[in-house]
Every structure is written in structure tokens, then in C-alpha cells.
Amino acid sequence: MDDIPGKITGNDCVTGAYRRLTVGLTRPLGRVSPGQFVMVKVPDRDIFLRRPFSIYDSRGRALTIMYRVVGRGTDALSAAVRGTPLMVLGPLGRGFTPGKGNTPIVVAGGIGYAGVRMLLKRLGDRATLFFGVTGKDELRLADDLKDTRVLASTMDGSSGFAGDVVSLLGRYLDDYRGKRPEVFACGPSGMVKSLKALLEPGRIPCQVSVEERMACGMGLCFGCVVATRDEANPYKRVCKEGPVFSLWDLSL
């Protein structure tokens, strides 16, 4: 983990409010695990707190993140132009750890794709992505996947399965009997709760990247805790003990 200066090399719209930001760092982040994140100092003097972003890609001194414009911080970031300097702290947190010999199933909801994209790239054709979005335009977020099978759901029924992504997964779950399935997920809390209900009868192994607001990203402020089933120490820091947790360790 290090605080590294960099300059924006690209800040492009993917679709709607979703953007892809590329940064040229003065030195590489180092070894990055899929599911880890960075804390970015937004280039606006009136915004004090950094913002957390999943590492979409990291190659040498090139860092890429994908984000959705939802508030003051991301709105300011979306206005930053090529050449704008900014600071990046990372890599941070605990990432995904796929088991050997398992059949990976990846579940993402909307911007949750950014949290699993590096994992998907490493898994290649071993994995299937179940991708849930609001409408077909958001499916462009995963246009860069070439080797991975993608099964999509849209809440408005404009493409693929009409409904939520967990219901879509439920239609295929029997196909994985005897194949040692292992699920990796990133998405809103409602999706995670539904996923737990679907997987609970078979207690299928599942790792979840938890979405929480963060202030420091280093475990100092305890502002991003989640409840777990650990009786001795039930509250865990998403930025330090996470953001990836076993689904069965979370108290939902």
C-alpha cells in the first residue's frame, strides 16, 4: 500500500452515468488481488474525503477504475480532464481468493461489475458472469469481456432475462450439481440478501464484495463496519477485513 501521485490519461463515458477513468501513476501499485480497491483524492479543493473505487484494471503504472456519477465527489471527478493530477492510495483491502478445482460463478449488479472485472479477466473461460442491470444500455459495461460467458438480466425486460439477476441464477443453479460451484458476487445489499436465500439450502461457497461508505480506507476510523457472525468480534471493517467476505460469515 502506498500513496502515489498520478495524472488522468482518460475519463470517458461508457454509457449513461457510468464512466471509465484511466490514470498514469508515477510508479506501479504493485501486486493487486482481484477485489481490492483504491482511495482517490478527487481533484477538487472543496472535497476533503477521498473516495473508494474498485480496481478495474492495473498494469504497470496504468490504473483503471469504473465509476457511476451519483454524488458530489463523482460529479467532480467526471469533470476532470486529461492531465489533471490526483493522488491514489492503494491497493487496499482483502480481495477474492478462488478455490482450486471449483467451478466459478460470478454475479454482478450494475456498477458491481467494476468490483469483479479483474477477477473475470483472470478466470477467463472458466467463469460464467450473471450480470444484472436496469436496462440494456448498461450491458455495455461488460462489452470488454471476450472469453467469459455472460448471461444477462434487465429489470425493464429490454434484453435477456426479464427480472433480477438472482432469479436468473436460480434458473441455472441445477446445472452446476456435481461441479463444485463457487460464487463470487458484487452488488447492492438487496441482491446479496437474495443471493444468500438462494444459496443457503446447499450452502454453496460464496465470496461477496461488500459496498460501504468509507472515510479513510485503512481501518483507522471504523466508519465502514459490517456485522458478522463472529461472536467474539462481530463488527468487521470493510476496508481492512474486507471488502471481500464469505457470505456465510456476514450477518444479513
N, C-alpha and C positions, 0 to 999 in steps of 0.2 A: 504494500500500500504506500502511495506517495502522492504528494500534491504537485501536479505537473502543469506548467503553462502550455498553452496551445493557441492556434488560430483556426477560425472557421474556414473550411475549404468548400463547403456546400451546405445549403439549408433549403431543401426543396420540398414542395408539396407532393405527397403521394396520392392522396385523394381526400376531399373534404377538409376536415380539421387535422388530418394526420400528416406529419412531416418527417423527413429523414435528414438528420444533421450529421455531417462529417467534420472531424477535427484533426488537424495535423499537429501532433504533440511534439515537444522538444526532445522527448525520449519515450521509449515504449512503456506501456503499462506493466509489462512483464507477463508472467503466466496467468491466464484468465480461465476460470472454470465457467461453463455454461450456467447461467442463472445468477451470476454475480452482477453487481451494479456499480455505478459511479455517482459521486455527488458533484454537480456542476454549479459553479458560480455564474449565475445569469449576468450577462454584461449590461447591467442597469444599476446605477449607483443608489437608486431608491429601494432596491430589493436586497435585503440583508441575508436572509437564509438561503442556503444552497438548495437545489432541487435534485432528488434522486431519479436516475434513469437506468433501466436495464441495459447491459452491454449487448447491443445488437450484433456488432462485429468488432474485432480487434486484430489488426495485422500490422506488426512492426510499430511504427509511430502513427498509424492511421486508426482512429477510433470512430465508430458509427453508432449513433443511437436513433431510435424512432420514438416520436412522442406525439401526443394529441393535445391540441391547444384547448385548455379547459379553464385557465385562470390567469392571474396577473403575471406569474412567473413564466409560464409557457407562452403567453401572449408576447411578452417582451423578448423571449428567445426567438420567436418566429420572425421578429422584425430585424434580427441581427444579420448583417450582410457578410459576404466573403471577406476574409482578412480581419474580422473582429477578434481581438484577443479574449481569452477566457481561461479559467483555471478548472482543472479536473482532478478530483481526489478519488483514487481507486487503485486496483479493484477492491471492492468491499463485499463483505458478507460470505455466506456459505451457499454454494451452488448445487446443481443436480449431480447425483452420483449413480449412474445406471448400473444395474447388476449384470454380471456376465451370464450369458445364456438365456436371458429373458427376452420376450417379445415386446418392444416399446410401443406404447400408445401415447400420443401427445394430444392434449386437449387445451385449446386456447380460445379465449373470448375477447374479441375486439383487439384493443391495444395490448392485451396479454400475449399476442403473437411476438411482440418485441422481447418478452422475457424467455421465450422458448426457441427463438430463431437460431441462436448459436448451437443449442442442443440438437435441433433438427439437422443442421448442416453437418454436425459430427456423426449423427446416427445414419444419415443418408437413406438408402432404400430399405433399411431395417425397420424404419418407423412409419406409422400412419398418423397424419395430422387430422384431428377432428376440429374444425375451425368454425366457430360461431360468431356471426356478425348481425348487424341490424338489417342491412340491405346489400345487394350485390356489388355496389361500388366499393364497399370495404374489403371485398375479396382481393382487390388489387394489392393489399398489404402483403400477401403471400405469393405474389407473382414471381418472386425470385427463386422459389423452390423448383428445382428441376428433377431431383431424384426421389422425392418423397411423395407418396400417395396422399392426396388431400381429399377429404370428404367434408363438404361444407353445409352449413345450415344458415338460413336467414330468417329473422323474426317476421319480416314482412312477406316472406314466401316468394321473393323475386328471383331466387336462384337456389338450386339444391333442395335440401330438406326444409320444409316449412315448419319452423319451430325452434326450440332451443337446442344447443349443442349436446347437452347431456342426454336428452331424449334421443338424439341421433345416435350417440354412442350406445345407448341401450338396445338399439336395433341390431347392432353388430357384435355385442358382447359375447354371445354364444359361439361366434366364430373363433374365439380365442381359447376355447376349452382345450386343455392339454398342451397349450403353447407357452405356458408360464408368462402370462401378460404382466406388464409393469406399466403403470400410468404416471405420466408427468403432466402437470397442469399449471396454468397461469390465467387468471381471470377474476372477475368480480366475486364478492363474497357469496352472492346468491348462487352462482354457478358452482362454487366449491361445496356449498351445503348440499346441493342437489347431487353432485358427484359422489359425496360421501354416502348418501342414501342409496344410490345405485350400486356402489361397490361393496357396501357393508355385508351383504349376505355371503359373499365369497372372500371377504377381507383381502381383496386384491391389493398388492403393494402399490402405493401411490405417494408420489412426492409432489408437493404443492408450493409454488412461489407465491407468498402472501403479499398482498398490496396494502401498505400502510403509509400514512404521512410520516415524514422523518424530518428532524431538525439538524442533527449532527452527522448521522451516518456511521458513527464509530462506537456506539454503545454507551456514551457518556451521559446523555440527558434522560434516558429511559422514557422517551416520548413516543416510542413506537412498539410498546409491548403488546403481546397477544397471550391469551390464556391457553395453557396446555394441560395435559393430564398428569404432569409431574407433580405428585403430592408434596414433595419436599420444596420444590421451587417452581410453582405453576406458571409464573409470568416470564416469558422469554422475549428478548429484544429481536425484532425483525431484522434490524441492521447488523446484528452480531451473531446470534444463534441461527438466524435465517439469512436471507428471506425464504430459503427453501426448507420446508419441514416435511416430515412424514405426515400424511393426512390423519393417520391414526393416533398421532401424538397431540393433535390440536383438539381443543375443547370448543366445539361448534354448537 
